[in-house]
């Protein structure tokens, strides 16, 4: 059975004038978040040991000029990593699964986080049960990039998961319910990919991602530079 793996990444696609995420339309936000994406998320994607995947980074159409101008300051992206306007989200996925695909794996990733360099290979190698809807990574790390320290974390249903669809069912409009957002993914038929011995994701805490600041107060951090760098090498 052939698999098409697509990594879906939200850049500022939820941002609209006068909504909660409107700051994502500003030049300062876009430039800063692009620098974080390039330093961490892009490196994780480029260093995947198996490059047989497509990463689609979705941005709000209204900010297209700023996004493209900011992108032009960096080296061109690999052909399998693309910034696309949000209105083309469905079209891009459909084009990627139009030929020679039985199963579609939709991988979720934030634009400032990373996966282990072997993660895409793991997805290609893995054979889930026929009725499995989601693959969940419960075990990972959180990296405090400001203070260069790292901690192991495990949560039941974090935002690091992969939806599995049959190609024809996806094209016919199938979707999986996820009440309570990411925390509801585990309510679907799922399998756990990671254990304490192999952690697949790394959350990057930086100066402007306030949503993850709460981790800093209770995670058990390792600050030894050699140990921190040894973990980072598995991701970036």
C-alpha positions, 0 to 999 in steps of 0.5 A: 500500500502506497502512502502519501505523507503531507506535513501541514503547518499553520503559519498565520492562516488563522489571522484575520483583521480584528480577530484574536490572531490579528497580530499574525498579520503584522510585519514584525510578527511575520519576520520574527516567526519566519526566523524561528521557522527557519532556525528550527522547524525548517531544519527539522524538515530538511534533515529528515532521513526520508525526504519522501513527504511534502510540507505545506505551510499555510499563510493568510492571503491578506499577508501574502506580500509580507510573507513572500518578501520575508521568504525572499531574504532566505535561501530557496526552500527545497521543492517538497517544502512550500508556503501556500496561501490558505485558500489553496490548502485543499487543492494542494493536498488533492494535487499531491494525492492525485496519482499512485496513492492508497493512503494519506497521512496528514501530519500536524506540526506548528511552525516553531516546533520540530519532529525527530529526524527519523520521524518521516521514515518511521511513518513510512515503515509503520503499519497501523491497524486497518481501522486506526484513524490517528497516530499520536506522539505522546512523548517528546521534549520541550526546549527552552531556547532562551536559556538553552535547557531541555526537558522530557515531557509526556502528555496524553493527546498533544498537538503532534499527531497524524491523521490516516485516510484512505485516499478515496475517502478523503477526496469524498470529504471524510473527516474525524471529529476532534472535540476539545481540539488536539486533546480530542484526537485521542478519542478516535481510534488511535495508536501511540507511536512514541515511548519514553525511550524514543521521543518524536517531537520537540516543542521550542519555547522562545521569546514570543510563544506565550502559549508554551510558557507554562511549561517552564514552571513545572518541567524538569529541565536539563541544563548541561550544554553537552546533554542539551546539544545531544538531544538537539542533534536528534531534531535539528 
